[in-house]
Structure formats: structure tokens, C-alpha cells
Amino acid sequence: MEQKNYKVYYSFLHRNENPYLAETYRVFREDNGSGWNKVAEHLASKQGDPVLVTGMDVVNHCNVEYNYKVSAFNDSGEIFCINPLVSGVIFPCPI
């Protein structure tokens, strides 16, 4: 399996208003079913509908399936209003 830097860009919208007011957004990645690991955290510095959050993750292997999800958090814990999931991001190995 070839090791190289592959960039994964993400963006998502959130209605950051009561009762779903977030303080932070956490982005998680799963590699080939290995379990979810936090790869980024963004402060929820804006309120409104919608709020755009963007970022980039760098992965290092081709022919590995990467899955992503994002969750919103505040003092009470995870807010069950945003949980987009993207699955099946794969970078084919060069021949």
C-alpha cells in the first residue's frame, strides 16, 4: 500500500440557533472500519441559519476506505441536530 498525502476537503451547514446552539464542531474519521477518531475541532464562532464550517483533512494511504462524520457540541454534550456522514472516500493507488 503506497503512502502519500491525500487531501480531503469538507464543508457542512448547521442551523446554529436555539435549541441547537453549538459551541464546537468535531469532525471524525474512520479508516477501514477501525473506529471513529477525532481529526478536527472548529469553534462555533457564529450563530445563524445556516453557518458554514469548512476544513481539510490529510490521509496517507491509497486503497483505504475513509468515512467521515461531524457532530455539534455544547456544555450539555453532543447536540442531536447535525450528524452528516460521508462514507466510501477512497484514493486509488497508482498503477
C-alpha positions in Angstrom: 0.0 0.0 0.0 1.5 3.3 -1.1 1.9 6.1 1.4 1.3 9.6 0.1 -0.6 12.7 1.3 -4.2 12.9 0.0 -6.3 15.9 0.9 -10.0 15.5 1.8 -11.9 18.8 1.9 -15.1 19.1 3.8 -17.8 21.6 4.3 -21.2 21.5 6.1 -24.0 23.7 7.1 -25.6 23.9 10.5 -28.6 25.9 11.8 -26.7 27.3 14.8 -29.7 28.6 16.7 -31.6 27.7 19.9 -32.3 25.0 20.8 -29.4 23.6 18.8 -26.8 26.2 19.7 -23.3 24.7 19.3 -20.0 25.8 20.9 -17.8 23.4 18.8 -18.0 21.1 15.9 -15.9 17.9 15.8 -15.0 16.1 12.7 -14.3 12.3 13.0 -12.7 9.9 10.5 -12.9 6.1 10.4 -10.3 4.2 8.4 -11.4 0.8 7.1 -13.8 0.3 10.0 -11.2 1.0 12.7 -13.5 3.1 14.8 -14.0 6.9 14.9 -11.1 9.2 15.7 -11.4 13.0 16.0 -9.4 14.7 13.3 -10.5 18.3 13.7 -12.4 20.7 16.0 -13.9 24.0 15.0 -15.2 26.7 17.3 -18.8 27.7 16.6 -17.9 31.4 16.4 -21.1 32.4 14.5 -24.8 32.0 15.1 -27.5 31.9 12.5 -29.1 29.8 9.8 -27.0 28.5 8.1 -23.5 28.6 9.4 -20.8 27.2 7.1 -17.9 25.2 8.5 -15.1 24.1 6.2 -11.8 22.4 6.6 -9.3 19.8 5.3 -8.0 16.5 6.4 -4.9 14.8 5.2 -4.8 11.0 4.8 -1.8 8.9 3.9 -2.8 5.7 2.2 -4.4 4.7 -1.1 -7.0 1.9 -1.4 -8.2 2.6 2.2 -11.9 3.5 2.7 -12.3 6.6 4.8 -15.6 7.6 6.4 -16.3 11.0 7.9 -18.9 12.4 10.3 -19.4 15.7 12.1 -21.1 16.4 15.4 -22.1 19.6 17.2 -21.3 20.0 20.9 -22.2 22.4 23.7 -21.9 22.3 27.5 -24.6 19.6 27.7 -22.7 17.3 25.3 -23.5 16.3 21.8 -26.4 18.1 20.1 -28.5 15.7 18.1 -29.3 18.0 15.3 -26.3 17.5 13.0 -24.7 14.2 12.1 -23.8 14.2 8.4 -22.0 11.1 7.4 -19.8 10.7 4.3 -18.7 7.1 3.5 -16.5 5.5 1.0 -13.8 8.1 0.3 -11.1 6.1 -1.4 -7.9 7.2 -3.3 -6.9 4.5 -5.8 -3.3 3.5 -5.8 -1.4 4.4 -8.9 -0.6 1.5 -11.3 
